[in-house]
């Protein structure tokens, strides 16, 4: 009995200890929830009562714009949110910018459609010396996309060397060797006559290029079978591709299932660990030796971006962590963006053949002019001779792929204009204090200047004005900016490379763009008038437009560091696919499907609704960047000359 009494006594003592702790824990949870409710309520109130001077739809007292615009951004709609933003923009009369109030689920978003407004938030200011801060989760914490101040400037300077045009042109033979494998895979599909997802081929090509250029490692993505080596379930290449599908997409609405259930976050964490550890191993192996080159170089050149960046630098853990963050950025952007550009170039070429419902003399003449330029520069005997010429001697690659190919460059630029890889999202914390952005030190409001504009539907004119915009996420919507009829003219939706040619129609657009980029001041109003006496190849030529009208890789100090590499790869690939193959879009080709025919997804109402909205022509989805919904299903045929 004594033992039992002692046990009961001890149990009561334990209960007396646990119960107060449990009550304290419960009270802490309740207080935390109440605090979050209060914080969210304050945030929601400030959001709902702010941004009143910006064009917008009527707001619900609690749900803001979620009730009206939210359904357009539903993640179940398999289309890029840019299309929804474009619809709202048209509904509001095509203003230079407008607000979408997503509180209490998310911040307000200011959708920017005018190049002058976009330019104002990407150029340096006294408050943001390296432009307004950007947002992303895909890259590491020390990525150039995220860091600020002197740290950003130091990192950018270190890695600029690897992306300098002169250095990239020295790597042309490497790009050519990988393009040959891509070409062989295309030939096999052409010989079979089968339909295939072009994305698979272009992604493997660009992964092969960027991994060798960045870390001097050949993963053989184009020849490696699925499930093998780096393409195995937990391989590095699998991690690169998988990570982009797991990241939350800005502007894609709210997914309650993903918010409540942690499977996606757990998977994201696992692949991030795989990604980081694999890169750490590769970077350690490629560290420059005392001779300045890597002991384990796959090419023996020792000229990878990482090798150049770490040359003469003490590889401390902090330096290695920072380098891994930069490499993550390069690998993702380097393979995804360039892969998508190549797919859209093939699609625009497909419109120049009678099998396309979009076929016209306009598209045929574009292709003929492109091929004529290649014939003149490289000879007409072999459509693939460009690769032989560049492989034999790359000392004049700069001239061959630059000043001698103005129309080719213009074709690439026009592809990027109509099919930009991504917009850019930036954030200015709410003044005087933003609890969700505690590192903010500024207590000053942030303002943007809206230019004068006229409502496209009512004809009502609005004068220019300054509006307060802190606390919002800015989104430079390149899809709208590049298709804005007010900027690019009535044929803004038409593919026409002549927009980027100089007055003669034969000069280099690179020289023209360089002249435009060196001027940070907006053009004089009179000079921006479209004067027929200027004798330009296009009435809405790039030189007549406001500064910043063309921004596929963004502008300002934070312009994409890898844009030169993307242009270089795109021009080399275009040099072989334009003359070597006849292209036909399969599936989403712009024609209505027959009854019961599956073109996209299925035959359900939502699938048909999305297809109808885009005229059954291939559209983009949000995979962090904008990518073709059907992996660009194509059929290629070897051309006979």
KAPEDA-V212024 format. One line per field, one symbol per residue. ss: DSSP state (H for helix, E for strand, C for the rest). psi: psi as a letter, one per 40 degrees, with the letter a starting at -180 (. if undefined). A space follows every 10 residues. Layout:
ss=???
psi=???
This chain:
ss=CHHHHHHHHH HHHHHHHHHH HHHHHHHHHH HHHHHHHHHH HHHHHHHHCC CCCCECCCCE CCCECCCCCH HHHCCCCCCC HHHHHHHHHH HCCCCCEEEE CCCCCCCCEE EECCHHHHHH HHCCCCCCCC CCCECCCCCC CCCCCCCCHH HHHHHHHHHH HHHCHHHHHH CHHHHHHHHH HHHHHHHHHH HHCCCEEHHH HHHHHHHHHH HHHHHCCCCC CCCCCCCCHH HCCCCHHHHH HHHHHHCCCC CCCCCHHHHH CCHHHHHHHH HHHHHHHHHH HHHHHCCECC CCCECCCCCC CCCCHHHHHH CCCCCCHHHH HHHHHHHHHH HHHHHHHHHH HHHHHHHHHH CCCCCCCCCC HHHHHHHHHH HHHHHHHHCC CCCCHHHHHH HHCCCCHHHH CCCCCHHHHH HHHHHHHHCC CCCEEEECCC CCCCHHHCCC CCCCCCEEEE CCEECCCCCC EECCEEEECC CCEEEECHHH HCCCHHHHCC CCCCCCHHHH CCCCCCCCHH HHHHHHHCCC CCCCHHHHCC CHHHCCCCCC CHHHCCCCCC CCCCCCCCCC CCHHHHHHHH HHHHHHHHHH EEEEECCCEC CCCCCCCCCC CCCCHHHHHH HHHCCCECCE EECCCEEECC CCEEEEEECC C
psi=dddddddddd dddddddddd dddddddddd dddddddddd ddddddddei feeiiiiiii ddebeddddd ddehdehgih eddddddddd deffidiiih heiediiihh hhehdddddd eeiiiddgdf iiiihiedii deidddiiad dddddddded deeiddddde eddddddddd dddddddddd ddfihihddd dddddddddd ddddefhhef deehiheibe eidfiddddd ddddeehhhh eeahhddddd hedddddddd dddddddddd dddddehhad eeiiefhdee dffiddddde hehhgidddd dddddddddd dddddddddd dddddddddd eeideheehi dddddddddd dddddddeie dheedddddd ddhedfdddd ecdefddddd ddddddddgi diahhihhih iehhdegdeh ehehihiihh iiihhedeeh hhiiihihei eihhhhgddd deehdddeid fdehhgeede iadeeeihdd dddddddehe iiiidddeig heeefiehdf ideeiihedh fdfiaadfih dedddddddd ddddededdd ihihhhbgee ihiihehhdh caeidddddd dddeffihii ihfdihihdf fghihihhih .
